[in-house]
Amino acid sequence: MNTILSPTADPKPCLRDIAFDLPGRFPIARWAPIPVRLIVGFGFMEHGFAKLFKGPDAFAAILHGLTVPAPHFTAWVTILTELLGGLAVILGAFVSLVSLPMAALLLVAIFTVHLPYGFSSIKLMAVTATGAQFGPPGYECDLLYLACLVALVLSGPGPLAIDGLLRKARKTGHS
């Protein structure tokens, strides 16, 4: 009996095994990508719907002010990337593929909008009778979304993902 609870056991290998083999020791860890997919996908879709409901022309005007080339075309590409990419991430479909344009949007947002405002996304300026007043957001949230996309690409979308179903179908189709 060489467990961490044994008085004669060396705790270092046991702790190392626990630290470096979480999915093997805790099968529930394989489900970790699901909340990441849901949050990232919902976040992207929410931003896409906000742009769509305010009107693509309003977003195109913002892009024009930022001197983005072809602002109307870019507005529609951005909206569709956020909506369709977000839905694909939620469903776990083509995650590696859709992560590329989604990451590109985040990088553009960092370098064209958020970088001058620093890292922090929450800048409490004052609290008044009407509520909290915040300054412009930094690039923190963009980096968090990027990190989540990288994690999903590296770890895979997890269970209950269309990518997994497609992988199984390919294996059974070629066997």
N, CA and C atoms as an extended XYZ file, in Angstrom:
525
Properties=species:S:1:pos:R:3:atomname:S:1:resname:S:1:resid:I:1 pbc="F F F"
N         0.853       -1.182        0.000 N   MET     1
C         0.000        0.000        0.000 CA  MET     1
C         0.892        1.237        0.000 C   MET     1
N         1.096        1.807       -1.155 N   ASN     2
C         1.960        2.967       -1.279 CA  ASN     2
C         1.116        4.180       -1.663 C   ASN     2
N         0.299        4.608       -0.765 N   THR     3
C        -0.527        5.784       -1.023 CA  THR     3
C        -0.043        6.933       -0.157 C   THR     3
N        -0.562        8.074       -0.429 N   ILE     4
C        -0.177        9.261        0.332 CA  ILE     4
C        -0.583        9.140        1.791 C   ILE     4
N        -1.573        8.285        2.082 N   LEU     5
C        -2.041        8.129        3.456 CA  LEU     5
C        -1.205        7.124        4.247 C   LEU     5
N        -0.385        6.337        3.556 N   SER     6
C         0.446        5.347        4.233 CA  SER     6
C         1.567        6.045        4.991 C   SER     6
N         1.821        5.653        6.242 N   PRO     7
C         2.881        6.308        7.025 CA  PRO     7
C         4.270        6.060        6.454 C   PRO     7
N         4.444        5.015        5.658 N   THR     8
C         5.771        4.713        5.107 CA  THR     8
C         5.947        5.227        3.687 C   THR     8
N         4.924        5.759        3.109 N   ALA     9
C         5.001        6.212        1.715 CA  ALA     9
C         5.782        7.506        1.594 C   ALA     9
N         6.519        7.606        0.509 N   ASP    10
C         7.220        8.853        0.182 CA  ASP    10
C         6.193        9.769       -0.469 C   ASP    10
N         5.885       10.914        0.128 N   PRO    11
C         4.806       11.757       -0.410 CA  PRO    11
C         5.158       12.440       -1.732 C   PRO    11
N         6.452       12.627       -2.041 N   LYS    12
C         6.814       13.366       -3.252 CA  LYS    12
C         6.306       12.708       -4.539 C   LYS    12
N         6.558       11.400       -4.752 N   PRO    13
C         6.032       10.806       -5.990 CA  PRO    13
C         4.513       10.845       -6.060 C   PRO    13
N         3.846       10.633       -4.926 N   CYS    14
C         2.381       10.654       -4.920 CA  CYS    14
C         1.853       12.039       -5.266 C   CYS    14
N         2.448       13.073       -4.688 N   LEU    15
C         2.012       14.436       -5.002 CA  LEU    15
C         2.305       14.780       -6.453 C   LEU    15
N         3.468       14.313       -6.943 N   ARG    16
C         3.824       14.562       -8.342 CA  ARG    16
C         2.814       13.869       -9.261 C   ARG    16
N         2.432       12.647       -8.930 N   ASP    17
C         1.446       11.931       -9.731 CA  ASP    17
C         0.116       12.667       -9.751 C   ASP    17
N        -0.295       13.167       -8.615 N   ILE    18
C        -1.554       13.908       -8.538 CA  ILE    18
C        -1.459       15.199       -9.348 C   ILE    18
N        -0.358       15.918       -9.208 N   ALA    19
C        -0.209       17.209       -9.877 CA  ALA    19
C        -0.117       17.076      -11.386 C   ALA    19
N         0.544       16.032      -11.882 N   PHE    20
C         0.791       15.925      -13.317 CA  PHE    20
C        -0.125       14.947      -14.038 C   PHE    20
N        -1.008       14.312      -13.327 N   ASP    21
C        -1.927       13.385      -13.960 CA  ASP    21
C        -3.344       13.591      -13.440 C   ASP    21
N        -3.786       14.828      -13.415 N   LEU    22
C        -5.145       15.103      -12.928 CA  LEU    22
C        -6.218       14.387      -13.730 C   LEU    22
N        -6.185       14.448      -15.070 N   PRO    23
C        -7.254       13.740      -15.796 CA  PRO    23
C        -7.240       12.239      -15.539 C   PRO    23
N        -6.043       11.653      -15.349 N   GLY    24
C        -5.960       10.217      -15.077 CA  GLY    24
C        -6.492        9.862      -13.704 C   GLY    24
N        -6.249       10.717      -12.735 N   ARG    25
C        -6.690       10.443      -11.368 CA  ARG    25
C        -8.125       10.922      -11.116 C   ARG    25
N        -8.504       11.946      -11.801 N   PHE    26
C        -9.845       12.515      -11.624 CA  PHE    26
C       -10.526       12.578      -12.988 C   PHE    26
N       -11.251       11.550      -13.379 N   PRO    27
C       -11.864       11.513      -14.709 CA  PRO    27
C       -12.782       12.700      -14.999 C   PRO    27
N       -13.271       13.351      -13.974 N   ILE    28
C       -14.144       14.507      -14.204 CA  ILE    28
C       -13.385       15.655      -14.887 C   ILE    28
N       -12.053       15.672      -14.784 N   ALA    29
C       -11.249       16.745      -15.386 CA  ALA    29
C       -11.417       16.790      -16.898 C   ALA    29
N       -11.780       15.691      -17.527 N   ARG    30
C       -11.955       15.696      -18.978 CA  ARG    30
C       -13.145       16.559      -19.403 C   ARG    30
N       -14.008       16.875      -18.454 N   TRP    31
C       -15.169       17.715      -18.741 CA  TRP    31
C       -14.843       19.212      -18.651 C   TRP    31
N       -13.645       19.560      -18.219 N   ALA    32
C       -13.260       20.968      -18.031 CA  ALA    32
C       -13.433       21.838      -19.271 C   ALA    32
N       -13.197       21.344      -20.493 N   PRO    33
C       -13.387       22.226      -21.659 CA  PRO    33
C       -14.829       22.682      -21.878 C   PRO    33
N       -15.786       21.968      -21.323 N   ILE    34
C       -17.186       22.327      -21.602 CA  ILE    34
C       -17.550       23.710      -21.058 C   ILE    34
N       -17.292       24.037      -19.784 N   PRO    35
C       -17.619       25.405      -19.358 CA  PRO    35
C       -16.801       26.457      -20.096 C   PRO    35
N       -15.572       26.126      -20.474 N   VAL    36
C       -14.766       27.077      -21.251 CA  VAL    36
C       -15.423       27.322      -22.606 C   VAL    36
N       -15.854       26.247      -23.266 N   ARG    37
C       -16.547       26.390      -24.557 CA  ARG    37
C       -17.807       27.239      -24.414 C   ARG    37
N       -18.587       26.960      -23.382 N   LEU    38
C       -19.846       27.685      -23.204 CA  LEU    38
C       -19.614       29.173      -22.951 C   LEU    38
N       -18.649       29.492      -22.113 N   ILE    39
C       -18.394       30.894      -21.780 CA  ILE    39
C       -17.812       31.645      -22.976 C   ILE    39
N       -16.813       31.049      -23.621 N   VAL    40
C       -16.186       31.711      -24.777 CA  VAL    40
C       -17.197       31.851      -25.917 C   VAL    40
N       -17.902       30.785      -26.210 N   GLY    41
C       -18.881       30.832      -27.298 CA  GLY    41
C       -19.982       31.846      -27.035 C   GLY    41
N       -20.522       31.823      -25.817 N   PHE    42
C       -21.568       32.778      -25.461 CA  PHE    42
C       -21.034       34.209      -25.530 C   PHE    42
N       -19.820       34.434      -25.029 N   GLY    43
C       -19.236       35.780      -25.056 CA  GLY    43
C       -19.100       36.307      -26.470 C   GLY    43
N       -18.577       35.481      -27.365 N   PHE    44
C       -18.438       35.920      -28.760 CA  PHE    44
C       -19.799       36.178      -29.386 C   PHE    44
N       -20.749       35.285      -29.158 N   MET    45
C       -22.077       35.472      -29.740 CA  MET    45
C       -22.747       36.725      -29.185 C   MET    45
N       -22.584       36.981      -27.914 N   GLU    46
C       -23.164       38.182      -27.306 CA  GLU    46
C       -22.621       39.443      -27.969 C   GLU    46
N       -21.310       39.483      -28.209 N   HIS    47
C       -20.715       40.645      -28.871 CA  HIS    47
C       -21.207       40.761      -30.319 C   HIS    47
N       -21.348       39.630      -30.996 N   GLY    48
C       -21.868       39.648      -32.362 CA  GLY    48
C       -23.301       40.132      -32.421 C   GLY    48
N       -24.155       39.637      -31.498 N   PHE    49
C       -25.548       40.080      -31.458 CA  PHE    49
C       -25.650       41.567      -31.123 C   PHE    49
N       -24.812       42.055      -30.221 N   ALA    50
C       -24.837       43.481      -29.872 CA  ALA    50
C       -24.534       44.334      -31.097 C   ALA    50
N       -23.537       43.940      -31.877 N   LYS    51
C       -23.191       44.689      -33.095 CA  LYS    51
C       -24.327       44.597      -34.117 C   LYS    51
N       -24.913       43.420      -34.233 N   LEU    52
C       -25.996       43.218      -35.189 CA  LEU    52
C       -27.231       44.041      -34.817 C   LEU    52
N       -27.609       44.050      -33.528 N   PHE    53
C       -28.806       44.758      -33.099 CA  PHE    53
C       -28.642       46.275      -33.128 C   PHE    53
N       -27.403       46.755      -32.887 N   LYS    54
C       -27.166       48.195      -33.009 CA  LYS    54
C       -27.103       48.616      -34.464 C   LYS    54
N       -26.892       47.654      -35.313 N   GLY    55
C       -26.814       47.897      -36.746 CA  GLY    55
C       -25.379       47.796      -37.225 C   GLY    55
N       -25.154       46.975      -38.236 N   PRO    56
C       -23.800       46.850      -38.784 CA  PRO    56
C       -23.220       48.192      -39.246 C   PRO    56
N       -24.089       49.115      -39.672 N   ASP    57
C       -23.591       50.425      -40.100 CA  ASP    57
C       -22.976       51.201      -38.930 C   ASP    57
N       -23.539       51.046      -37.739 N   ALA    58
C       -22.973       51.721      -36.571 CA  ALA    58
C       -21.579       51.176      -36.267 C   ALA    58
N       -21.417       49.863      -36.370 N   PHE    59
C       -20.096       49.276      -36.134 CA  PHE    59
C       -19.139       49.666      -37.256 C   PHE    59
N       -19.640       49.716      -38.483 N   ALA    60
C       -18.801       50.130      -39.615 CA  ALA    60
C       -18.305       51.564      -39.417 C   ALA    60
N       -19.142       52.437      -38.848 N   ALA    61
C       -18.727       53.820      -38.577 CA  ALA    61
C       -17.581       53.844      -37.550 C   ALA    61
N       -17.660       52.981      -36.559 N   ILE    62
C       -16.577       52.883      -35.569 CA  ILE    62
C       -15.303       52.411      -36.258 C   ILE    62
N       -15.424       51.400      -37.095 N   LEU    63
C       -14.259       50.885      -37.814 CA  LEU    63
C       -13.675       51.951      -38.739 C   LEU    63
N       -14.549       52.720      -39.373 N   HIS    64
C       -14.088       53.819      -40.235 CA  HIS    64
C       -13.293       54.841      -39.413 C   HIS    64
N       -13.791       55.159      -38.217 N   GLY    65
C       -13.092       56.084      -37.328 CA  GLY    65
C       -11.730       55.567      -36.900 C   GLY    65
N       -11.586       54.239      -36.852 N   LEU    66
C       -10.300       53.618      -36.509 CA  LEU    66
C        -9.423       53.419      -37.750 C   LEU    66
N        -9.876       53.923      -38.887 N   THR    67
C        -9.207       53.807      -40.202 CA  THR    67
C        -8.993       52.353      -40.626 C   THR    67
N        -9.948       51.500      -40.293 N   VAL    68
C        -9.906       50.112      -40.746 CA  VAL    68
C       -10.335       50.098      -42.210 C   VAL    68
N        -9.582       49.421      -43.072 N   PRO    69
C        -9.975       49.377      -44.483 CA  PRO    69
C       -11.290       48.615      -44.676 C   PRO    69
N       -12.045       49.023      -45.695 N   ALA    70
C       -13.329       48.393      -46.046 CA  ALA    70
C       -14.192       48.195      -44.802 C   ALA    70
N       -14.573       49.279      -44.121 N   PRO    71
C       -15.247       49.136      -42.824 CA  PRO    71
C       -16.576       48.375      -42.876 C   PRO    71
N       -17.374       48.519      -43.946 N   HIS    72
C       -18.646       47.791      -43.997 CA  HIS    72
C       -18.414       46.288      -44.164 C   HIS    72
N       -17.502       45.944      -45.050 N   PHE    73
C       -17.162       44.536      -45.232 CA  PHE    73
C       -16.578       43.959      -43.942 C   PHE    73
N       -15.654       44.692      -43.330 N   THR    74
C       -15.009       44.244      -42.097 CA  THR    74
C       -16.026       44.102      -40.964 C   THR    74
N       -17.004       45.012      -40.923 N   ALA    75
C       -18.046       44.921      -39.891 CA  ALA    75
C       -18.813       43.607      -40.038 C   ALA    75
N       -19.217       43.274      -41.251 N   TRP    76
C       -19.966       42.039      -41.461 CA  TRP    76
C       -19.112       40.802      -41.189 C   TRP    76
N       -17.840       40.841      -41.606 N   VAL    77
C       -16.957       39.702      -41.335 CA  VAL    77
C       -16.803       39.515      -39.832 C   VAL    77
N       -16.647       40.620      -39.110 N   THR    78
C       -16.510       40.551      -37.654 CA  THR    78
C       -17.766       39.980      -37.009 C   THR    78
N       -18.913       40.498      -37.391 N   ILE    79
C       -20.185       40.033      -36.816 CA  ILE    79
C       -20.397       38.541      -37.094 C   ILE    79
N       -20.165       38.130      -38.332 N   LEU    80
C       -20.361       36.718      -38.681 CA  LEU    80
C       -19.346       35.825      -37.971 C   LEU    80
N       -18.110       36.301      -37.834 N   THR    81
C       -17.092       35.526      -37.113 CA  THR    81
C       -17.498       35.348      -35.658 C   THR    81
N       -17.990       36.420      -35.049 N   GLU    82
C       -18.408       36.328      -33.643 CA  GLU    82
C       -19.615       35.408      -33.474 C   GLU    82
N       -20.594       35.534      -34.354 N   LEU    83
C       -21.804       34.713      -34.228 CA  LEU    83
C       -21.535       33.253      -34.580 C   LEU    83
N       -20.981       33.008      -35.755 N   LEU    84
C       -20.770       31.631      -36.198 CA  LEU    84
C       -19.623       30.964      -35.448 C   LEU    84
N       -18.555       31.717      -35.187 N   GLY    85
C       -17.444       31.168      -34.406 CA  GLY    85
C       -17.880       30.840      -32.990 C   GLY    85
N       -18.661       31.739      -32.386 N   GLY    86
C       -19.168       31.491      -31.034 CA  GLY    86
C       -20.044       30.254      -30.978 C   GLY    86
N       -20.925       30.113      -31.964 N   LEU    87
C       -21.795       28.934      -32.010 CA  LEU    87
C       -20.966       27.661      -32.208 C   LEU    87
N       -19.985       27.723      -33.090 N   ALA    88
C       -19.129       26.551      -33.324 CA  ALA    88
C       -18.389       26.147      -32.054 C   ALA    88
N       -17.891       27.125      -31.299 N   VAL    89
C       -17.177       26.809      -30.057 CA  VAL    89
C       -18.141       26.192      -29.044 C   VAL    89
N       -19.325       26.731      -28.907 N   ILE    90
C       -20.316       26.150      -27.987 CA  ILE    90
C       -20.589       24.690      -28.342 C   ILE    90
N       -20.743       24.423      -29.640 N   LEU    91
C       -21.049       23.063      -30.092 CA  LEU    91
C       -19.817       22.165      -30.137 C   LEU    91
N       -18.638       22.762      -29.985 N   GLY    92
C       -17.408       21.979      -30.093 CA  GLY    92
C       -17.157       21.531      -31.519 C   GLY    92
N       -17.501       22.382      -32.472 N   ALA    93
C       -17.382       22.039      -33.889 CA  ALA    93
C       -16.276       22.860      -34.548 C   ALA    93
N       -15.291       22.168      -35.115 N   PHE    94
C       -14.205       22.817      -35.857 CA  PHE    94
C       -13.492       23.863      -35.004 C   PHE    94
N       -13.293       23.554      -33.734 N   VAL    95
C       -12.749       24.512      -32.765 CA  VAL    95
C       -11.389       25.040      -33.201 C   VAL    95
N       -10.504       24.153      -33.648 N   SER    96
C        -9.174       24.613      -34.072 CA  SER    96
C        -9.275       25.562      -35.262 C   SER    96
N       -10.169       25.278      -36.170 N   LEU    97
C       -10.325       26.101      -37.367 CA  LEU    97
C       -10.937       27.467      -37.053 C   LEU    97
N       -12.036       27.496      -36.296 N   VAL    98
C       -12.708       28.772      -36.027 CA  VAL    98
C       -11.940       29.626      -35.024 C   VAL    98
N       -11.030       29.001      -34.271 N   SER    99
C       -10.244       29.767      -33.302 CA  SER    99
C        -9.302       30.760      -33.975 C   SER    99
N        -8.865       30.465      -35.185 N   LEU   100
C        -7.937       31.370      -35.873 CA  LEU   100
C        -8.557       32.736      -36.172 C   LEU   100
N        -9.693       32.819      -36.862 N   PRO   101
C       -10.268       34.146      -37.083 CA  PRO   101
C       -10.746       34.812      -35.794 C   PRO   101
N       -11.177       34.001      -34.822 N   MET   102
C       -11.606       34.571      -33.546 CA  MET   102
C       -10.408       35.202      -32.825 C   MET   102
N        -9.273       34.514      -32.842 N   ALA   103
C        -8.058       35.061      -32.233 CA  ALA   103
C        -7.604       36.311      -32.978 C   ALA   103
N        -7.753       36.309      -34.289 N   ALA   104
C        -7.382       37.495      -35.077 CA  ALA   104
C        -8.222       38.704      -34.653 C   ALA   104
N        -9.525       38.505      -34.459 N   LEU   105
C       -10.387       39.608      -33.996 CA  LEU   105
C        -9.914       40.139      -32.649 C   LEU   105
N        -9.566       39.236      -31.748 N   LEU   106
C        -9.105       39.653      -30.420 CA  LEU   106
C        -7.802       40.448      -30.513 C   LEU   106
N        -6.881       39.992      -31.336 N   LEU   107
C        -5.608       40.700      -31.486 CA  LEU   107
C        -5.811       42.084      -32.094 C   LEU   107
N        -6.694       42.171      -33.077 N   VAL   108
C        -7.000       43.478      -33.672 CA  VAL   108
C        -7.624       44.391      -32.621 C   VAL   108
N        -8.531       43.865      -31.819 N   ALA   109
C        -9.164       44.668      -30.765 CA  ALA   109
C        -8.127       45.155      -29.757 C   ALA   109
N        -7.183       44.288      -29.402 N   ILE   110
C        -6.141       44.695      -28.458 CA  ILE   110
C        -5.337       45.858      -29.021 C   ILE   110
N        -4.853       45.701      -30.251 N   PHE   111
C        -3.914       46.682      -30.797 CA  PHE   111
C        -4.576       47.939      -31.359 C   PHE   111
N        -5.865       47.887      -31.681 N   THR   112
C        -6.514       49.088      -32.232 CA  THR   112
C        -7.361       49.836      -31.209 C   THR   112
N        -7.806       49.152      -30.153 N   VAL   113
C        -8.720       49.789      -29.210 CA  VAL   113
C        -8.197       49.776      -27.772 C   VAL   113
N        -7.877       48.619      -27.238 N   HIS   114
C        -7.673       48.459      -25.798 CA  HIS   114
C        -6.262       48.751      -25.285 C   HIS   114
N        -5.250       48.612      -26.104 N   LEU   115
C        -3.867       48.754      -25.643 CA  LEU   115
C        -3.578       50.087      -24.946 C   LEU   115
N        -4.057       51.205      -25.472 N   PRO   116
C        -3.752       52.474      -24.789 CA  PRO   116
C        -4.321       52.578      -23.374 C   PRO   116
N        -5.297       51.735      -23.053 N   TYR   117
C        -5.947       51.821      -21.749 CA  TYR   117
C        -5.336       50.876      -20.718 C   TYR   117
N        -4.258       50.194      -21.072 N   GLY   118
C        -3.575       49.328      -20.124 CA  GLY   118
C        -4.208       47.958      -20.007 C   GLY   118
N        -3.757       47.232      -19.007 N   PHE   119
C        -4.165       45.841      -18.840 CA  PHE   119
C        -5.582       45.684      -18.296 C   PHE   119
N        -5.907       46.362      -17.234 N   SER   120
C        -7.138       46.107      -16.488 CA  SER   120
C        -8.397       46.403      -17.296 C   SER   120
N        -9.340       45.478      -17.226 N   SER   121
C       -10.617       45.664      -17.908 CA  SER   121
C       -11.612       46.431      -17.066 C   SER   121
N       -11.355       46.533      -15.776 N   ILE   122
C       -12.285       47.230      -14.890 CA  ILE   122
C       -11.553       48.389      -14.239 C   ILE   122
N       -11.963       49.585      -14.603 N   LYS   123
C       -11.348       50.796      -14.047 CA  LYS   123
C       -12.438       51.612      -13.353 C   LYS   123
N       -12.600       51.372      -12.074 N   LEU   124
C       -13.600       52.108      -11.312 CA  LEU   124
C       -13.139       53.545      -11.155 C   LEU   124
N       -13.901       54.485      -11.708 N   MET   125
C       -13.543       55.896      -11.660 CA  MET   125
C       -14.218       56.599      -10.469 C   MET   125
N       -15.474       56.234      -10.241 N   ALA   126
C       -16.227       56.868       -9.160 CA  ALA   126
C       -17.494       56.068       -8.897 C   ALA   126
N       -18.060       56.306       -7.733 N   VAL   127
C       -19.376       55.758       -7.412 CA  VAL   127
C       -20.251       56.952       -7.070 C   VAL   127
N       -21.299       57.112       -7.854 N   THR   128
C       -22.199       58.242       -7.667 CA  THR   128
C       -23.582       57.726       -7.289 C   THR   128
N       -24.510       58.626       -7.144 N   ALA   129
C       -25.883       58.248       -6.811 CA  ALA   129
C       -26.507       57.387       -7.906 C   ALA   129
N       -26.016       57.534       -9.135 N   THR   130
C       -26.557       56.737      -10.246 CA  THR   130
C       -25.855       55.397      -10.392 C   THR   130
N       -24.795       55.177       -9.623 N   GLY   131
C       -24.095       53.894       -9.676 CA  GLY   131
C       -22.620       54.062       -9.978 C   GLY   131
N       -21.980       52.956      -10.243 N   ALA   132
C       -20.542       52.949      -10.507 CA  ALA   132
C       -20.247       53.546      -11.880 C   ALA   132
N       -19.163       54.286      -11.963 N   GLN   133
C       -18.705       54.889      -13.216 CA  GLN   133
C       -17.360       54.238      -13.561 C   GLN   133
N       -17.263       53.702      -14.762 N   PHE   134
C       -16.057       52.989      -15.176 CA  PHE   134
C       -15.369       53.701      -16.327 C   PHE   134
N       -14.045       53.573      -16.372 N   GLY   135
C       -13.258       54.095      -17.472 CA  GLY   135
C       -13.188       53.077      -18.600 C   GLY   135
N       -12.467       53.426      -19.664 N   PRO   136
C       -12.389       52.512      -20.813 CA  PRO   136
C       -11.643       51.222      -20.458 C   PRO   136
N       -12.107       50.099      -21.010 N   PRO   137
C       -11.497       48.811      -20.662 CA  PRO   137
C       -10.151       48.598      -21.345 C   PRO   137
N        -9.260       47.941      -20.628 N   GLY   138
C        -7.978       47.536      -21.192 CA  GLY   138
C        -8.100       46.201      -21.914 C   GLY   138
N        -6.978       45.552      -22.109 N   TYR   139
C        -6.939       44.339      -22.934 CA  TYR   139
C        -7.025       43.035      -22.142 C   TYR   139
N        -7.299       43.107      -20.859 N   GLU   140
C        -7.356       41.923      -20.008 CA  GLU   140
C        -8.322       40.857      -20.523 C   GLU   140
N        -9.553       41.238      -20.805 N   CYS   141
C       -10.551       40.259      -21.256 CA  CYS   141
C       -10.166       39.645      -22.594 C   CYS   141
N        -9.587       40.450      -23.484 N   ASP   142
C        -9.146       39.911      -24.765 CA  ASP   142
C        -8.098       38.817      -24.548 C   ASP   142
N        -7.165       39.057      -23.621 N   LEU   143
C        -6.148       38.048      -23.326 CA  LEU   143
C        -6.766       36.788      -22.718 C   LEU   143
N        -7.771       36.966      -21.872 N   LEU   144
C        -8.446       35.801      -21.286 CA  LEU   144
C        -9.142       34.975      -22.363 C   LEU   144
N        -9.821       35.637      -23.288 N   TYR   145
C       -10.450       34.921      -24.401 CA  TYR   145
C        -9.399       34.203      -25.244 C   TYR   145
N        -8.275       34.880      -25.531 N   LEU   146
C        -7.198       34.241      -26.289 CA  LEU   146
C        -6.678       33.004      -25.562 C   LEU   146
N        -6.456       33.127      -24.262 N   ALA   147
C        -5.961       31.988      -23.479 CA  ALA   147
C        -6.956       30.828      -23.519 C   ALA   147
N        -8.233       31.125      -23.440 N   CYS   148
C        -9.253       30.071      -23.497 CA  CYS   148
C        -9.260       29.394      -24.868 C   CYS   148
N        -9.145       30.179      -25.934 N   LEU   149
C        -9.100       29.584      -27.269 CA  LEU   149
C        -7.871       28.682      -27.419 C   LEU   149
N        -6.723       29.149      -26.941 N   VAL   150
C        -5.507       28.337      -27.004 CA  VAL   150
C        -5.700       27.051      -26.207 C   VAL   150
N        -6.278       27.151      -25.028 N   ALA   151
C        -6.513       25.962      -24.203 CA  ALA   151
C        -7.424       24.967      -24.922 C   ALA   151
N        -8.463       25.461      -25.575 N   LEU   152
C        -9.365       24.563      -26.299 CA  LEU   152
C        -8.674       23.910      -27.486 C   LEU   152
N        -7.844       24.671      -28.182 N   VAL   153
C        -7.127       24.100      -29.328 CA  VAL   153
C        -6.137       23.039      -28.852 C   VAL   153
N        -5.417       23.316      -27.774 N   LEU   154
C        -4.397       22.386      -27.290 CA  LEU   154
C        -4.988       21.155      -26.598 C   LEU   154
N        -6.064       21.352      -25.842 N   SER   155
C        -6.629       20.232      -25.083 CA  SER   155
C        -7.734       19.513      -25.828 C   SER   155
N        -8.289       20.154      -26.835 N   GLY   156
C        -9.455       19.609      -27.517 CA  GLY   156
C       -10.717       20.120      -26.855 C   GLY   156
N       -11.835       20.002      -27.545 N   PRO   157
C       -13.092       20.573      -27.043 CA  PRO   157
C       -13.757       19.764      -25.934 C   PRO   157
N       -13.217       18.593      -25.612 N   GLY   158
C       -13.799       17.789      -24.549 CA  GLY   158
C       -14.976       16.959      -25.035 C   GLY   158
N       -15.664       16.328      -24.093 N   PRO   159
C       -16.811       15.491      -24.456 CA  PRO   159
C       -17.990       16.349      -24.923 C   PRO   159
N       -18.958       15.685      -25.496 N   LEU   160
C       -20.172       16.337      -26.001 CA  LEU   160
C       -19.829       17.405      -27.044 C   LEU   160
N       -18.870       17.100      -27.894 N   ALA   161
C       -18.437       18.031      -28.931 CA  ALA   161
C       -18.635       17.394      -30.297 C   ALA   161
N       -19.038       18.197      -31.249 N   ILE   162
C       -19.202       17.711      -32.619 CA  ILE   162
C       -17.871       17.217      -33.171 C   ILE   162
N       -16.769       17.868      -32.808 N   ASP   163
C       -15.453       17.417      -33.266 CA  ASP   163
C       -15.202       15.965      -32.875 C   ASP   163
N       -15.608       15.569      -31.675 N   GLY   164
C       -15.448       14.191      -31.232 CA  GLY   164
C       -16.303       13.227      -32.045 C   GLY   164
N       -17.514       13.639      -32.357 N   LEU   165
C       -18.392       12.801      -33.185 CA  LEU   165
C       -17.815       12.634      -34.582 C   LEU   165
N       -17.280       13.707      -35.145 N   LEU   166
C       -16.679       13.630      -36.473 CA  LEU   166
C       -15.446       12.726      -36.464 C   LEU   166
N       -14.646       12.809      -35.395 N   ARG   167
C       -13.461       11.965      -35.273 CA  ARG   167
C       -13.866       10.489      -35.202 C   ARG   167
N       -14.915       10.187      -34.435 N   LYS   168
C       -15.395        8.804      -34.340 CA  LYS   168
C       -15.929        8.314      -35.683 C   LYS   168
N       -16.653        9.176      -36.376 N   ALA   169
C       -17.212        8.791      -37.674 CA  ALA   169
C       -16.095        8.522      -38.685 C   ALA   169
N       -15.030        9.314      -38.652 N   ARG   170
C       -13.903        9.098      -39.544 CA  ARG   170
C       -13.217        7.775      -39.243 C   ARG   170
N       -13.056        7.476      -37.946 N   LYS   171
C       -12.387        6.220      -37.559 CA  LYS   171
C       -13.204        5.014      -37.989 C   LYS   171
N       -14.514        5.040      -37.786 N   THR   172
C       -15.349        3.901      -38.161 CA  THR   172
C       -15.514        3.804      -39.675 C   THR   172
N       -15.450        4.930      -40.363 N   GLY   173
C       -15.586        4.937      -41.818 CA  GLY   173
C       -14.358        4.407      -42.526 C   GLY   173
N       -13.189        4.540      -41.905 N   HIS   174
C       -11.947        4.101      -42.526 CA  HIS   174
C       -11.441        2.781      -41.981 C   HIS   174
N       -12.153        2.185      -41.058 N   SER   175
C       -11.682        0.925      -40.456 CA  SER   175
C       -11.941       -0.247      -41.349 C   SER   175
